[in-house]
Amino acid sequence: MHNNKNIASQHSLVQFIQMAITRIDSLNTMDYEVLPRTVKLD
């Protein structure tokens, strides 16, 4: 049971990473304005 839950969350993580990569791939000016607020790079 613990394994199934773990696999499910790993799958979600993979989907999330793929989505993030897709977004990074299609970065434009607007994304550059949004990114610093989401990821606070100081």
C-alpha positions in Angstrom: 0.0 0.0 0.0 2.8 2.4 0.9 4.5 1.5 -2.4 1.4 2.3 -4.5 1.1 5.7 -2.9 4.7 6.4 -3.5 4.5 5.4 -7.1 1.5 7.7 -7.6 3.2 10.7 -6.1 6.4 10.0 -8.1 4.2 9.9 -11.3 2.7 13.3 -10.4 6.2 14.6 -9.8 7.3 13.4 -13.2 4.2 15.1 -14.8 4.9 18.3 -12.9 8.6 18.3 -14.0 7.6 17.6 -17.6 5.1 20.5 -17.4 7.7 22.8 -15.9 10.2 21.8 -18.7 7.5 22.5 -21.3 6.9 25.9 -19.7 10.6 26.7 -19.6 10.9 25.7 -23.2 8.3 28.3 -24.3 9.6 31.1 -22.1 8.6 34.6 -23.3 8.8 38.1 -21.8 5.7 37.6 -19.7 7.1 34.4 -18.1 10.2 36.2 -17.2 8.2 38.8 -15.2 6.2 36.0 -13.5 9.1 33.7 -12.6 11.0 36.0 -10.1 7.8 36.2 -8.0 7.3 32.4 -8.1 10.9 31.5 -7.6 12.5 34.1 -5.4 16.1 34.3 -6.6 18.0 36.7 -4.4 
